[in-house]
Amino acid sequence: MNKKEEKYQNNRVLMQKISEFKKNYPDYKHLSYDDIIEVMEDLGDL
């Protein structure tokens, strides 16, 4: 895990949302956390 992803480990709510997002949108699973967050913001899921 890189440093960027480490900072998200501390934010449980965000981690929960990311894992929900990966379940709901399997096509995005390969993206980094930063990219997933951007997509979530674009979709209004965040």
Secondary structure as UniProt FT lines:
FT   HELIX           3..9
FT   HELIX           12..24
FT   HELIX           26..28
FT   TURN            29..30
FT   HELIX           33..43
//
